[in-house]
Amino acid sequence: MLPRTNQYEAIKMAEAIRQQVQQRAIIHQASDVFKCVTISVGIMTVVPSEHIQLISIVHGADQALYEAKRTGRNRISVYSHHKEADSNV
């Protein structure tokens, strides 16, 4: 959770972390996808409200994470209530 962080800032932070992990080039011998360890990140941003339940936020972030994995891994995916958007990183 990143309080007071908008979607753009969350993507920027996630991308910096993704790049740092990739640059470490940690060998991943068990992977058929990448030779090195990578990360995928699911992001969901919301404006706090008494009508939003925590489980909905977790579910949205989880959907975004699985979308990132489904579309190739080593990327960031953003969930929105109306549509899912993939940063294709």
ABEGO torsion letter per residue (X at the ends): XBBGBBAAAAAAAAAAAAAAAAAAGBBBAABAABABBBBBBBBBBBBBBAABBAAAAAAAAAAAAAAAAAAGEGBBBBBBAABBBBAGX
